[in-house]
């Protein structure tokens, strides 16, 4: 640590601080980090310096008055990579046709598209959270998500950890109306595969939580099977949750397109999943086809 650490005194040099802040703008692989990530890391660094001032290492926070601006990060989603409802139906159907785990993950990906759910929320989805009538729209009452933390970072040595809904209070819930097509998918899924002992709808072959690598590989195979070379070049639906505003892609104006449960209207086009069919009904907007 001594060989690879700077003396505390050097942290008062503006150039050293700028190099450190620039490093916060990059991920481990060298790619640019998201603006929110940079802001969060800078706030953490500021807290560290505040503690250093309190302990007498500095007379004042060296970051105060430093002239530095975080580089701009393009967070808007490229419209060319966003599939229309017709385009996304092809990889969804391909997932269902894949051997092995494909049929089990068909409704998993359907939840991401039709309900705008995060992968962690889908992994945590339980039968008790589902209201699936025989006909018409249903409702999902989301209560949290499962994340892969690694056994070194959990209190009980488990690989996965259950968290609250992102950016919400510990016991907060989120009600998501779902269209009839997803109601049918979930009903068929439970009829074919049942549920885990704890009520979860989706699980791996061993009955445990589904890892991101597993569903990522499945989605990649489905894309390879049905997308053209041009669509691959555009990175169409590269991630299973790259479903932004299918309503607006159908020609509806942004002003009439409902916002997601996760983002505000100003950020509608800056989210990887800004609007889904679940919220068309909520605003009285129904697709014609």
C-alpha positions in Angstrom: 0.0 0.0 0.0 2.9 2.4 0.7 4.4 1.7 -2.7 1.2 2.4 -4.6 -0.2 5.3 -2.5 0.6 9.0 -2.6 1.6 10.9 0.5 -1.4 12.8 1.9 0.4 16.1 1.4 0.4 15.6 -2.4 -3.4 15.7 -2.4 -3.2 19.4 -1.9 -1.8 19.7 -5.4 -4.5 20.7 -8.0 -3.0 18.6 -10.8 -3.0 15.5 -8.5 -6.6 16.1 -7.6 -7.7 16.6 -11.2 -6.0 13.3 -12.2 -7.8 11.6 -9.3 -11.2 13.0 -10.3 -10.6 12.1 -13.9 -10.0 8.5 -12.8 -13.4 8.5 -11.2 -14.9 9.1 -14.6 -13.7 5.8 -15.9 -14.8 2.2 -15.2 -12.3 -0.6 -14.5 -12.2 -1.4 -18.3 -11.4 2.2 -19.2 -14.8 3.0 -20.6 -16.5 6.2 -19.6 -18.7 5.8 -16.5 -22.3 7.2 -16.4 -22.7 10.7 -15.2 -24.7 9.5 -12.1 -21.8 7.1 -11.2 -19.3 10.0 -11.5 -21.4 12.2 -9.3 -21.8 9.5 -6.7 -18.1 8.7 -6.6 -17.2 12.4 -6.4 -19.6 12.8 -3.5 -17.9 9.9 -1.7 -14.4 11.4 -2.3 -15.7 14.7 -0.9 -16.8 12.9 2.2 -13.4 11.3 2.6 -11.7 14.7 2.4 -14.2 16.1 4.9 -13.2 13.4 7.3 -9.5 14.2 6.6 -10.1 17.8 7.5 -11.8 16.8 10.7 -8.8 14.7 11.7 -6.3 17.4 11.0 -4.7 16.2 7.8 -5.8 19.4 6.0 -6.9 22.8 7.2 -9.6 22.9 4.5 -11.1 20.5 2.0 -8.7 20.5 -1.0 -11.6 20.0 -3.4 -13.1 23.4 -2.4 -12.4 25.9 -5.2 -10.8 23.3 -7.5 -11.5 24.1 -11.1 -12.6 20.8 -12.6 -15.6 19.8 -14.7 -16.6 16.2 -15.3 -16.6 15.2 -18.9 -19.9 15.1 -20.7 -21.4 11.6 -21.0 -24.0 10.8 -23.6 -26.7 9.1 -21.7 -29.4 9.2 -24.3 -30.2 5.9 -25.8 -29.5 5.6 -29.5 -32.9 5.2 -31.2 -31.4 2.8 -33.8 -30.7 0.2 -31.1 -34.3 0.3 -29.8 -36.6 -2.4 -31.2 -40.2 -1.7 -32.2 -42.9 -4.0 -30.8 -42.7 -6.1 -34.0 -38.9 -6.3 -33.9 -38.7 -7.4 -30.3 -41.3 -10.1 -30.9 -38.8 -12.0 -33.0 -36.0 -12.5 -30.4 -38.7 -13.2 -27.8 -40.1 -16.0 -30.0 -36.5 -17.2 -30.6 -35.9 -17.4 -26.8 -39.0 -19.7 -26.5 -37.7 -21.9 -29.3 -34.2 -22.4 -27.8 -33.4 -25.8 -26.3 -32.7 -26.1 -22.6 -33.5 -23.0 -20.5 -35.0 -21.0 -23.4 -38.7 -21.7 -22.7 -38.2 -21.0 -19.0 -36.8 -17.5 -19.8 -39.5 -16.6 -22.4 -41.7 -14.9 -19.8 -38.6 -13.6 -18.0 -37.8 -11.4 -20.9 -41.5 -10.7 -21.4 -41.5 -9.1 -18.0 -38.7 -6.7 -19.0 -40.5 -5.6 -22.1 -44.2 -5.5 -21.2 -43.7 -4.4 -17.6 -40.5 -2.4 -17.8 -39.0 -4.5 -15.0 -35.3 -4.6 -14.1 -33.7 -8.0 -14.3 -33.2 -8.0 -10.5 -37.0 -7.4 -10.1 -37.9 -10.2 -12.5 -35.5 -12.6 -10.6 -37.3 -11.7 -7.4 -40.8 -11.9 -8.8 -43.1 -14.2 -6.7 -46.5 -15.7 -7.3 -47.9 -13.7 -4.4 -47.0 -10.5 -6.2 -49.0 -11.4 -9.3 -52.6 -10.6 -10.0 -53.3 -12.5 -13.2 -57.0 -12.6 -14.1 -58.3 -15.0 -16.8 -59.0 -12.1 -19.1 -57.8 -8.5 -19.4 -55.1 -6.6 -17.7 -53.3 -7.8 -14.6 -51.1 -6.3 -11.9 -47.7 -6.9 -10.5 -46.9 -5.6 -7.0 -43.1 -5.4 -7.0 -41.3 -5.5 -3.6 -37.6 -5.8 -4.3 -34.9 -7.3 -6.4 -32.2 -9.9 -6.3 -28.6 -8.8 -7.0 -25.4 -10.8 -7.4 -23.1 -9.4 -4.7 -20.6 -12.2 -4.3 -20.1 -14.3 -1.2 -17.2 -12.1 -0.1 -19.6 -9.1 0.2 -22.6 -10.6 2.0 -23.1 -11.1 5.7 -24.1 -14.8 5.4 -21.7 -15.8 2.6 -24.5 -16.1 0.0 -23.7 -15.1 -3.6 -27.1 -13.3 -4.0 -28.7 -10.6 -1.9 -32.3 -9.3 -1.8 -32.4 -5.5 -2.0 -35.3 -3.0 -1.9 -36.6 -1.4 -5.1 -33.9 0.8 -6.6 -33.9 4.4 -5.2 -36.9 3.6 -2.9 -37.4 3.0 0.8 -36.6 -0.4 2.2 -40.3 -1.6 2.3 -41.6 0.4 -0.6 -43.6 -1.3 -3.3 -44.3 -0.5 -6.9 -47.6 -1.5 -8.6 -47.2 -2.2 -12.3 -50.3 -2.9 -14.5 -49.5 -5.5 -17.2 -51.2 -6.0 -20.5 -53.1 -9.2 -21.3 -50.2 -10.7 -23.4 -48.0 -10.7 -20.3 -50.7 -12.0 -18.1 -51.0 -14.9 -20.5 -47.3 -15.5 -20.6 -47.0 -15.6 -16.8 -50.0 -17.9 -16.5 -48.6 -20.3 -19.1 -45.2 -20.1 -17.4 -46.5 -21.1 -14.0 -48.7 -23.9 -15.5 -45.6 -25.3 -17.3 -42.8 -24.8 -14.8 -44.6 -24.2 -11.5 -42.9 -22.0 -8.9 -39.9 -22.4 -6.5 -40.5 -23.4 -2.8 -40.3 -19.7 -1.9 -42.8 -18.7 -4.6 -40.4 -17.4 -7.2 -41.4 -17.7 -10.8 -38.0 -17.8 -12.3 -35.0 -19.9 -11.3 -32.0 -21.7 -12.7 -31.8 -25.4 -13.4 -30.8 -26.0 -9.8 -33.7 -24.0 -8.4 -31.5 -21.1 -7.4 -31.4 -17.4 -8.5 -30.8 -16.7 -12.2 -27.4 -15.0 -12.8 -27.1 -12.1 -15.3 -24.6 -14.2 -17.3 -27.2 -16.9 -17.8 -30.0 -14.7 -19.3 -27.5 -12.6 -21.1 -26.2 -15.7 -23.0 -29.7 -16.8 -23.8 -30.7 -13.4 -25.2 -27.5 -13.2 -27.3 -28.3 -16.6 -28.9 -31.8 -15.4 -29.7 -30.5 -12.3 -31.3 -28.0 -14.3 -33.4 -30.8 -16.5 -34.6 -33.3 -13.9 -35.8 -31.6 -10.5 -36.5 -30.1 -9.5 -39.8 -26.6 -8.4 -40.3 -27.7 -4.8 -40.5 -29.7 -5.1 -37.3 -26.6 -6.6 -35.6 -24.5 -3.7 -36.9 -27.0 -1.2 -35.3 -26.8 -3.3 -32.0 -30.6 -3.6 -32.1 -31.9 -4.8 -28.7 -28.4 -5.7 -27.7 -29.5 -5.8 -24.1 -32.8 -7.4 -23.2 -34.0 -4.2 -21.4 -33.2 -1.8 -24.3 -36.8 -1.2 -24.8 -37.4 2.6 -25.0 -40.7 4.1 -25.7 -42.3 1.5 -28.0 -45.3 3.8 -28.1 -43.3 6.7 -29.6 -41.6 4.3 -32.0 -45.0 3.6 -33.3 -45.5 7.2 -34.3 -47.2 8.6 -31.2 -45.9 12.0 -30.1 -43.7 12.1 -27.0 -46.1 14.5 -25.3 -48.8 11.8 -25.3 -46.5 8.9 -24.5 -46.7 7.8 -20.9 -43.7 7.9 -18.7 -42.1 4.8 -17.0 -42.6 4.0 -13.3 -38.9 4.6 -13.0 -38.2 7.9 -14.7 -39.7 11.3 -15.0 -40.9 12.7 -18.3 -37.8 14.9 -18.8 -35.6 11.7 -18.7 -37.9 9.6 -20.8 -35.4 9.3 -23.7 -32.4 9.0 -21.4 -33.5 5.7 -19.8 -32.8 2.3 -21.1 -36.5 1.5 -20.6 -38.5 4.7 -20.5 -42.0 3.6 -21.5 -43.6 0.3 -21.8 -47.1 -1.0 -22.9 -48.0 -1.4 -19.2 -48.5 2.3 -18.9 -50.3 2.9 -22.1 -53.5 1.9 -20.4 -52.7 4.1 -17.3 -52.8 7.2 -19.5 -55.7 6.1 -21.7 -53.4 5.4 -24.7 -54.0 2.0 -26.3 -52.2 0.6 -29.3 -54.2 0.1 -32.4 -52.2 -3.0 -33.6 
